[in-house]
């Protein structure tokens, strides 16, 4: 079942299209990454999904419903965390959650369970202003959990965190998925999306450039590095391998791009021709490679942390 489905969804601010006719679908149980650089339209899309921003054109369906009434009812089944959590700095984490729980008509039991899940039970009485950035993000996730939502929408949940904080957020998101929740998260962190998500869409300048499973998005040609005493002969033989896209000599190595990463088959192909390699390494395509291929963007511009 499609939990989120958009058709031609568009948002213009005067003459600028922040979101430009996007179509995508998120199925139940997926962890779906909305991947793009800052200013690509990610947060605007989330605003439209949550009803904070009205679309200029196009349509959306949440849990199968697309009328104004159905969308309103569907949003009661959504928990969301925006990039800048809105909590009172001079109140404890516990008291901040009590306010959120009151809005959602939840009690102390749900608050305790949420704090335990995000690892803040021991720090519940500490003031929010004393929390680290990672703790603040975890408290925001605890607030999101209070209503036991079926769909969790997260806007840049790991932004600004150190590696340990990223791991903690990743574990919480994985826990959501294990409990059967559907997760939609926006991010500009390529490596985090690749490690966290089952599916993703790549968006730039308001348009979706590619979408699908993370496995499919990273299933492009593999880069293979080889070495042997006679590089000229090795290059010629690799060039004859079925499925080779390109082959060059790069210093002491022959570097080939092939349509699959079956290194055993390539090694056997060379051995059958009397060529035995002293080095063979496969460099599989990452989500960063796929993004750069689609957009030509610089990796540091996407916050790559690999």
N, C-alpha and C positions, 0 to 999 in steps of 0.2 A: 504494500500500500504506500502511495506517495504521501508523505507527511508535509512536504513543501513542494509546490509546483508553480512556476512562474511562466508567463507567456508574454513576450514583448515588454517586459516591465521597464518603465522609463521614468526618470526624474530629471527635470530640467530646472535650473536656477537661472532665470532670465534666458540668456542665449547659450548657456553652458549645460551640456548633458552630463550630469554626474553619473547617471546610470542610463545606458543607451540600448534599450530593447533587448534585455537579457532573457534567455530561456534556460531554466535548469530545474532539475527534479531531485529531491532528497527522499530516499526510501526509508521505511521504518527500520530502525536498528543500525543505520549507518552512522559513522563518525565522519562528517562531511566538512572538508576544509575549503574555505573561500579564500584563495591565495592571491595576493596582489600587493604591489607597493603602496605606500601611503598616498592617499589621494586617488586611488583607483576606483572608488565607488563602493567599497566594502561596508563601511559604516552607514552610508545612505541606504544601501539595500537592507541592512538589518533594521534601520528605522522604519522602512516601509513594511517589512514583515511584522513588526511589533505595533504598527498603527500610529507611530509617533510622527511619521512623515507621510503625506499623501502622494501617491504616484501621479505623474503627469499623464501617463498613458500605460496601456498594457493591463494585465490582470495577474492575480495570484490566488492560489487555493491552499488552505491549511487544513490538513486532515480531511481533504476531499471537499471542503466547503468554500464557496467563493463569493457568496452574497455578503453584504455588510453585516447582517445579523449572524451568519455562519462564521465569518471571520472574527467577530467579537467573541462568540462562544469558544472558538478554537483557541483564542489567545489566553483563555483561562487555563488551558492545558500546557502553557509554555512557561518556562523559567528562563530568565535572561540576566546576563551580567554584562554591563557596558564597560568600556575601557577604563573609565575613571569611576570606581565605586563611590557611592554617595553615602557616607556614614558620618556620624557625629564624633569629632575627634576627642572630646572631653568625656565621652561615655565609654564604658567597657565594651568589649566584643559581645559579651552576653546581653547587655542592655540594648545594644544596637540590634541584635537579632530578635530581641523581644518586641521591638517596634515593628520589624519586618513580619514577625509571626502574627502580630495583632492584625496587620493589614490582610494577611492571608488566612486569618481565623484558625491559627495553629497554636498548640500549647507547648508546655515545657518539655514534654517527652520528645516532640519533634525537634525542638531546639537542641536538646542534649544529644540526640542522634546525629544531627547535622554537625555539631562541634566535634564529636568523636570521629566522624567520617573524614573531616578535613584536618584532623590532627591538632585542634585548638582547644581541646577540653581543659588542658592544664593551664592555658593562658586566658581562659574565658573572662576573668575578672580584671585583666589588665586593660588600661586605657587604649583605645584604638590608635591614638597618636603615638604610642610606644611600639606599635607593631612594625615589623619590617615590611617592605613592599610585597614580598611573597606571602606573608601572613595576612596582609590586607586583601590580597587576591583570593586567598583561601576563605576568608570570612565572607567575601562576596559570593563565592561558590556555595558556602553554607546557606546564605540567604536564598540563593537560587533554588536549593534543594528543598526548602521548607514546604512548598506546596506539592511535593512529589510530582513534578511535571513529567509529561511524556516526551516533550521536546525541550532540549536545553540549547539556548542560543548564547554564544560567548563571543564577545568582541575583543580581540587581541588579549587573550587570557594570560599569555606568557610574556607580554611586552615589558621590557626593562628588567626582567628577572635574571639573576645569576644562574649558572647551570644547575645548582641544587634546587633553586626555586622552580626552575622549568621542569625538573624531574618530578617534584611534588605535584605540580599542576597536571602534568601528564598522567601521573598515577590516578589522580582524582577523576580525570576525564575517562580514563580506561575503566575505572570503577562504574561510572555512569553507564557506559556501554555494556558492561557485564550484567548490569541490572535491567537491561532491555530498553534503556533510554535511547532516543535518537539525539545526536549531538550535531549542531551546526556551529562551526567556529570560524571566525575570520582571523587571518594572520598574515604578516609579511615575513615570517620566519620559515624559510623553506625546510630546514632540517626538522623543525618541530612538526610541521604538517606531515612530512614523510614518515616520521616515527609514530605519530599519534593517529592519523586518519586512515580510514578505509577507502574513502573516495574524496575527490577534490575537483574544484573548478579553478582555472587560472583566469584572473580578470585584470585588465589593464585599460586605463582611460575609459572606464565605464562599460567595456565590452568583454564578454567571455570569449577567450581565445581557444580554450580546450577544456574538456571535462571528462570524467570517467573514474574508474578505480585507480588508485595510486599505482597499482601494479601495471595497469595498461598505460598510464601516462609515462611510466619510466621504462617501457618495454621497447625503446628504440634500439638502434644499432649499438653493439658493444665495442669498446676499444680494447684491442689485444696488443700487448707488448711482447716481442720475441727477440731472442738473441741466438746466434750461432757463429762459428768462425768465418763463414762466407756470407756476408750480409747481402751481397748482390744476388747470389743464388737463392738465398732465403726469400728475399723480396719477390723474385720472379715466381717462386713456387707459391707463396702466399697469394700473389695476385691472381693465380689460377684457381684458387679455392672457391667453390660455389658459394655465392652469397656475399662475397667481399664487396664492400662499397668503395674503399680507398686503401692505399698502402703507400707508406713513405719510409725512408730511412731517416731516423732522428738520432744522431750521435751513434752510440753503440747498439742501438735497437732498431728493429723493424716494427713500425706501429701500423696496425691495420684496423679498419672499422668494418665489422661484419654484422650481418642482419640477425645473428643469434650469438649466444655466448657459450656455445658448445665447444669448449676448449679441447676436450678429449677427441672430438671428431676432427678438429683442425690438426691436432698433434698427430693423429693417425694418418691423415691425408699427407702430411709432410714426411712422415716415416716411410710411407709407401713409395715415396720418391727419393728415398735415401738421404733425407735431411733430418738430422737429430738436433733439437734445440737444447741449449744450455739454460734458457730462461723462457718462461711463458707465464704471463700474468694477464688476467681479464679485469678490466675496469668497467664495471656496469654503469649504465646511465643513472644518475640521481634525479630527483625532482628539480634540483637546481639546474642540471643540464637541460632538462626538458623545458624549464621556464626560459632559460637563455636562448634556446633554439626557437621558441615561440615569439619572444619579444625583442631579443637582442640587447636586453638590459644588462647592466653590470652587476655581478653577483653581490658586491658590497652594498649596492643600492637596495637589495632585498633583505638585508639583515642576515645573510647566510652565516651560520655559525659552525658549519661542519669543519 
